[in-house]
Structures are given as structure tokens and as C-alpha cells.
């Protein structure tokens, strides 16, 4: 897991938490749940962290779906990618080529 705090030009701080794991790691779901509990305990709101829902896939800090770059809808919710619940292969490949 890696955490990074950045300060914006307006003085607001943004915390970006990324959980890095290998497939099948038995403690990953519990680790993610513990992070969510801690976030809730501190009262951090999803809209403050610009969380677009689950799953969100940033590459180099930029969401892979260009249609949401100016989105104002944030929260702990299920995310969709157009008509699908997961990003298309084309969307992922485009993001990888742009990264």
C-alpha cells in the first residue's frame, strides 16, 4: 500500500491511497476493508477524494475513462463504464498507450 498527500494550489490536501497486491493474496480483502473503516472513522468523504466508484482505474493518476475527467459525481458506489460494469479492453489499451 502506498499513500501520498498532495497539496493543491488552493491549499486543500488530497490523500491518494493505492493498495498494491498480488492476485489471490488472502489478506487483501481484509486490508481494503480496514482502510475503508479507517477512512469512515476519520470522516473522509468520497467526494473529497474524487472517488468515482468501484472499480476505479487510474493510470499515472488519470482515470482511464476520458468521459469522467470533469465529473462532479463522487461517492462509495458501484461504478460503470458506459453500459458495462468494467472497462472495455479498448479503453484499457487506449489508456496504456496514452500513459
VMD Tcl script that draws the C-alpha trace (Angstrom):
set ca {
  {0.00 0.00 0.00}
  {1.24 3.42 -0.78}
  {-0.11 6.72 0.42}
  {0.63 10.12 -0.95}
  {-0.54 13.54 0.21}
  {-0.51 16.37 -2.29}
  {-1.39 19.98 -1.68}
  {-3.40 21.77 -4.34}
  {-2.82 25.38 -5.31}
  {-5.89 26.36 -3.24}
  {-4.30 24.86 -0.10}
  {-6.56 21.80 0.09}
  {-4.86 18.48 0.66}
  {-5.69 15.33 -1.27}
  {-4.80 11.89 0.02}
  {-4.33 9.23 -2.63}
  {-4.19 5.68 -1.26}
  {-3.31 2.80 -3.56}
  {-3.36 -0.83 -2.49}
  {-0.89 -2.92 -4.45}
  {-1.33 -6.67 -4.19}
  {-0.81 -9.97 -5.95}
  {-3.77 -11.97 -7.18}
  {-5.03 -14.42 -4.61}
  {-3.46 -12.67 -1.62}
  {-5.67 -13.87 1.24}
  {-5.36 -10.69 3.31}
  {-6.15 -8.19 0.54}
  {-9.95 -8.04 1.08}
  {-9.48 -7.56 4.83}
  {-6.82 -4.92 4.26}
  {-9.11 -2.95 1.94}
  {-11.98 -3.24 4.42}
  {-9.75 -1.99 7.23}
  {-8.73 1.01 5.13}
  {-12.41 1.78 4.46}
  {-13.16 1.56 8.18}
  {-10.33 3.97 8.99}
  {-11.46 6.39 6.29}
  {-15.00 6.30 7.68}
  {-13.71 6.74 11.23}
  {-11.89 9.90 10.22}
  {-14.93 11.16 8.36}
  {-13.23 11.42 4.99}
  {-15.85 11.77 2.30}
  {-15.52 10.09 -1.06}
  {-16.26 13.30 -2.93}
  {-13.29 14.95 -1.22}
  {-11.05 12.28 -2.67}
  {-12.78 12.36 -6.09}
  {-13.66 8.66 -5.83}
  {-15.82 7.81 -8.82}
  {-16.89 4.41 -7.52}
  {-15.62 0.88 -7.61}
  {-13.70 -0.16 -9.59}
  {-11.76 2.98 -10.48}
  {-8.62 2.51 -12.58}
  {-6.20 5.44 -12.66}
  {-3.05 5.27 -14.77}
  {-0.40 7.79 -13.77}
  {-3.10 9.35 -11.61}
  {-5.54 9.88 -14.50}
  {-8.76 7.90 -14.80}
  {-8.75 5.56 -17.81}
  {-12.23 6.74 -18.85}
  {-11.84 10.14 -20.51}
  {-15.60 10.76 -20.27}
  {-15.37 11.26 -16.48}
  {-12.42 13.64 -16.29}
  {-14.73 16.56 -15.47}
  {-17.21 14.52 -13.42}
  {-18.75 16.03 -10.31}
  {-20.41 12.78 -9.16}
  {-18.38 11.05 -6.45}
  {-19.12 8.51 -3.78}
  {-18.82 4.98 -2.49}
  {-20.88 3.30 -5.16}
  {-20.65 0.79 -7.96}
  {-19.00 2.32 -10.97}
  {-19.99 1.77 -14.57}
  {-18.06 2.27 -17.77}
  {-20.70 3.21 -20.30}
  {-23.10 0.26 -20.50}
  {-20.66 -2.09 -18.73}
  {-19.61 -2.61 -15.10}
  {-15.98 -2.92 -16.12}
  {-13.74 -1.00 -18.52}
  {-13.54 -2.36 -22.05}
  {-10.33 -3.82 -23.41}
  {-10.21 -0.92 -25.86}
  {-10.46 1.64 -23.04}
  {-7.63 -0.04 -21.14}
  {-5.44 -0.30 -24.23}
  {-6.08 3.37 -25.09}
  {-5.12 4.41 -21.55}
  {-1.97 2.27 -21.65}
  {-0.96 3.84 -24.97}
  {-1.53 7.33 -23.55}
  {0.39 6.64 -20.30}
}
mol new
graphics top color blue
foreach p $ca { graphics top sphere $p radius 0.5 }
foreach p [lrange $ca 0 end-1] q [lrange $ca 1 end] { graphics top cylinder $p $q radius 0.2 }
display resetview
